[in-house]
């Protein structure tokens, strides 16, 4: 299981607000049945790497469909193969060391 964090930045819109575009992108994840968590600066996805990358691409396309002329995307991937990874486990591991 991979953990991906994606930040989508719509450019070429008539507003400085990005929330309508991000809301549409989040709907894609709901429709795909992908596990995710929205945070103030992006979205964290927990999925098989192929599904996760497919989801990010679909999110971009949804932002274009909403009317953005350009989408700047920042993507971070943690694809760990030595043990099972999850959103909760990553946070728990840090908190245990605090």
C-alpha positions as CSV (number, residue, x, y, z in Angstrom):
1,X,0.0,0.0,0.0
2,X,1.3,3.4,-0.9
3,X,0.7,6.8,0.7
4,X,0.5,9.7,-1.7
5,X,0.0,13.4,-0.9
6,X,-1.2,15.5,-3.7
7,X,-1.7,19.3,-3.9
8,X,-3.6,20.6,-6.9
9,X,-3.3,24.3,-7.7
10,X,-5.8,25.5,-10.4
11,X,-4.4,28.4,-12.5
12,X,-6.2,30.5,-15.0
13,X,-9.5,30.8,-13.2
14,X,-11.6,33.8,-12.6
15,X,-11.2,33.6,-8.8
16,X,-8.5,33.3,-6.2
17,X,-10.6,30.7,-4.3
18,X,-9.5,27.1,-5.0
19,X,-12.1,25.3,-2.8
20,X,-14.7,24.7,-5.6
21,X,-12.0,23.0,-7.7
22,X,-10.7,20.9,-4.8
23,X,-14.2,19.9,-3.9
24,X,-14.7,18.5,-7.4
25,X,-11.3,16.7,-7.2
26,X,-12.3,15.1,-3.9
27,X,-15.5,13.8,-5.4
28,X,-13.4,11.8,-7.8
29,X,-11.8,10.0,-4.9
30,X,-15.2,9.3,-3.4
31,X,-16.5,7.9,-6.7
32,X,-13.3,5.7,-7.1
33,X,-13.7,4.4,-3.6
34,X,-10.2,5.5,-2.7
35,X,-9.3,6.1,1.0
36,X,-8.1,9.6,1.5
37,X,-7.9,12.5,4.0
38,X,-8.2,16.1,3.1
39,X,-5.8,18.5,5.0
40,X,-5.4,22.3,4.8
41,X,-2.7,22.0,2.2
42,X,-3.5,18.9,0.1
43,X,-5.0,15.4,0.1
44,X,-3.4,12.3,1.4
45,X,-4.4,9.1,-0.4
46,X,-3.9,5.5,0.8
47,X,-4.0,3.0,-2.1
48,X,-2.2,0.6,-4.3
49,X,0.4,2.7,-6.2
50,X,-1.3,2.1,-9.6
51,X,-4.7,3.1,-8.3
52,X,-3.2,6.1,-6.4
53,X,-1.6,7.4,-9.5
54,X,-4.7,6.8,-11.6
55,X,-6.7,8.8,-8.9
56,X,-4.3,11.7,-9.0
57,X,-4.7,11.9,-12.8
58,X,-8.4,11.8,-12.5
59,X,-8.4,14.6,-9.9
60,X,-6.4,16.7,-12.3
61,X,-8.8,16.1,-15.1
62,X,-11.7,17.0,-12.9
63,X,-10.1,20.4,-12.1
64,X,-9.7,21.0,-15.8
65,X,-13.3,20.0,-16.4
66,X,-14.3,22.5,-13.7
67,X,-12.8,25.3,-15.8
68,X,-9.1,25.7,-14.9
69,X,-6.8,26.5,-17.8
70,X,-3.8,25.0,-16.0
71,X,-3.3,22.7,-13.0
72,X,0.0,22.8,-11.1
73,X,0.3,19.5,-9.2
74,X,2.7,18.6,-6.4
75,X,2.9,14.9,-5.6
76,X,4.7,13.0,-2.9
77,X,4.8,9.2,-2.8
78,X,5.8,6.9,0.1
79,X,5.7,3.4,-1.5
80,X,6.9,1.2,1.3
81,X,7.3,-2.5,0.5
82,X,8.9,-3.9,3.7
83,X,5.8,-3.7,5.8
84,X,2.1,-2.6,5.6
85,X,1.7,1.2,5.7
86,X,-1.4,3.1,6.6
87,X,-2.3,6.7,7.4
88,X,-2.8,5.9,11.0
89,X,0.4,3.9,11.4
90,X,2.5,6.7,10.1
91,X,1.1,9.1,12.6
92,X,1.1,6.6,15.5
93,X,4.8,5.9,14.9
94,X,5.7,9.5,15.3
95,X,3.5,10.1,18.3
96,X,5.0,7.1,20.1
97,X,8.4,8.7,19.9
98,X,7.2,12.1,21.3
